[in-house]
Amino acid sequence: MNYKVIENLLGDIYQFGFDNIIIIAIFWIIIMFFFLRQLSKRDNEFYLKDFFKKNK
């Protein structure tokens, strides 16, 4: 099979990332901020849950 199209596509993406490393770094920080904020919110809700509370 000929994987030249996929190879060129991944090469272009890789080259774009290295040419615009500042933009990629800022984008990465924004994504990590969003995901870590969502994760910390869920973790805090789990931590604050009272497992030993008696149900009435």
C-alpha positions, 0 to 999 in steps of 0.5 A, a space after each residue: 500500500 502507498 502511504 505517501 498521502 498520510 506521510 505528507 499530511 503528517 509531515 506538513 502538520 509536524 512542520 507547521 508545529 515547528 514553524 509556529 511553536 509559539 502559537 502551538 505552545 499558547 494553544 497547548 496551555 489553553 487546552 491544558 488549563 481547560 482540561 485541568 480545571 474540569 478535572 479539578 472541579 470533578 475531583 473537588 466534588 468527589 472529595 467533598 462528597 460525604 460517603 458516611 452520611 446516613 440517608 433518611 
